[in-house]
Amino acid sequence: MPTLSLLPASTSDYRTLAEKRLPRFLFDYIDGGAYDETTLRANVGDLQSIRLRQKVMRDVSAIDTKIEILGERWAFPTALAPVGMAGMMARRAELQAVRSADAFGIPFCLSSASICSLEEVAKVAKRPFWFQLYMMRDRGAVLELLDRAKAVGCKTLVFTVDLAVVGARYRDVRNAMAGGGGLWPMLRGRYLECAMHPRWAYDVGLRGRPHIFGNIAPFLPRASSSSIDDFVGWIGKQFDPGVTWKDIAWLRSVWPGNLVIKGILDPDDAASAVDAGADAVIVSNHGGRQLDGVSSAITILPRVVDRVGDRAPVMMDGGVRSGLDVVKALACGAKATLIGRPWIWSLAAKGEAGLIGLLRTFKGEMKVGLGLTGVPAAADVDAAVLDR
Ligand code: FNR
């Protein structure tokens, strides 16, 4: 196996470093996907197999990676996707992430299942960050979360729709992260394993500060008693599999900002989302963590763009591992991309400097992609840069 001697140069280097640093069950929780992980592999592989078309002798002396979407200017067409429990991978990881995203001029999306709360993130954020919502059965709790998001200045709500039932991630089953105990083993039992990784325990500040689900913790008193078992059980029962397009209309009526629907893999569903009032959609299979066997996000993307691209911006995530992948996604019709695992790997590997380094790498790769396909502005990329 090649050893990684000096500085991480690519996303996969950060992954290698993260694997060394994290306890196995946490690395697997990030890295893994559902069942046989065929969709997870397809997300990455299908993007890699797209070929770009080189064009030379064009003036590419000024390369511009900026885009504009939903009334926001992004310095680069990649946002940090919502990742639950990110704060288990690095100390107050959500704070490190929002600072890095702000420094880079791109959106950060806070998961409803984050470790740091909306309020804690807002204290360090320099510009509005996005908030991701899972629909809970307790609609009062949803309203409270939305009020908190509004109060801290979030302008974009990402509503994730592909978790009606939870796909089994076998690595988590093997590591006792899933199954009967759900999150419970991680919250208590796995600390034993963590104790064997003093560096990790130090990295996440486990010794200094209790880990808690910042956004959901205030609902603890709603559980039948205030024990942690009830709390975790309460979270597990809250995901509402009865959600339909009507709930988007309800969300629309209570959320005044941008509403983005994440987890779309079908052109008809994309049209239903936009009909129900979505301002944008994200083509996503949850990074291959839900229904194994569905096509890669990049394969579905052009069909969704054909269907709703003239009515709403379409973004995509799943398998984006470099700035060249971003160029390819734009060429397939995305207005922007999001990354999930890469930002977690980089934070786990090297903290905030790692994430900044990763984003710089993406930008450098994208500049080369734009320069050598002869399209100096990200906003102008289209299918002409592909070698069909
Ligand atoms: C996720 N994802 C996710 N999505 C979401 O809407 N809310 C969430 O809380 C989470 N949590 C989560 C945890 C972990 C560990 C991963 C890897 C992913 C999905 C995420 O937002 C995104 O769709 C994928 O990660 C994109 O695929 P890549 O970039 O990881 O290949």
Boltz pocket constraint, residues with backbone or C-beta under 6 A from the ligand:
constraints:
  - pocket:
      binder: B
      contacts: [[A, 29], [A, 30], [A, 31], [A, 32], [A, 43], [A, 81], [A, 82], [A, 83], [A, 84], [A, 85], [A, 111], [A, 112], [A, 113], [A, 132], [A, 160], [A, 262], [A, 284], [A, 285], [A, 286], [A, 287], [A, 288], [A, 289], [A, 317], [A, 318], [A, 319], [A, 320], [A, 338], [A, 339], [A, 340], [A, 341], [A, 342]]
      max_distance: 6.0
